[in-house]
Amino acid sequence: MKILTSGGGIAGLTCAFWLHLEGHTPVVVERAPTGPLGGYGIDFPGSPVATVER
């Protein structure tokens, strides 16, 4: 099933990711002329690789 997701931010892309894993065909639309220019404020204590592995 094709599913339209409005917004290419973190929520829209996460939604599209999970829909794809469930076998759907997500289509993401975004009105902004460019993607995000900065990152999201996420702080990983200690080694980021060790945190992700946990």
NORHULIN-V80621 format. One record per residue. PHI is phi in radians with two decimals (none if undefined). OMEGA is omega as a letter, one per 40 degrees, with the letter a starting at -180 (* if undefined). NEAR is the number of other C-alpha atoms within 10 Angstrom. Layout:
PHI & OMEGA & NEAR
PHI & OMEGA & NEAR
This chain:
none & i & 9
-1.42 & i & 11
-2.26 & i & 13
-1.52 & i & 13
-1.99 & a & 17
-1.63 & i & 15
2.04 & a & 14
-1.76 & i & 18
-1.41 & a & 13
-1.10 & a & 11
-1.23 & a & 12
-1.13 & i & 18
-1.23 & i & 18
-1.15 & i & 12
-1.04 & i & 15
-1.10 & i & 22
-1.03 & a & 14
-1.21 & i & 12
-1.09 & i & 17
-1.09 & i & 16
-1.11 & i & 9
-1.51 & i & 9
1.70 & i & 10
-1.53 & i & 14
-1.98 & i & 15
-1.32 & i & 19
-2.13 & a & 14
-1.77 & i & 16
-2.05 & a & 13
-2.49 & a & 13
-1.55 & a & 9
-1.11 & a & 9
-1.21 & i & 6
-2.41 & i & 7
-1.32 & i & 10
-1.04 & a & 11
-1.59 & i & 5
-2.20 & i & 6
-1.61 & i & 6
-1.73 & a & 7
-1.29 & i & 6
-2.01 & a & 6
-1.91 & i & 7
-1.78 & i & 11
-1.22 & i & 8
1.21 & a & 8
-1.32 & i & 8
-1.03 & a & 11
-1.13 & i & 9
-1.10 & i & 10
-1.13 & i & 10
-1.14 & i & 8
-1.13 & i & 6
-1.18 & * & 6
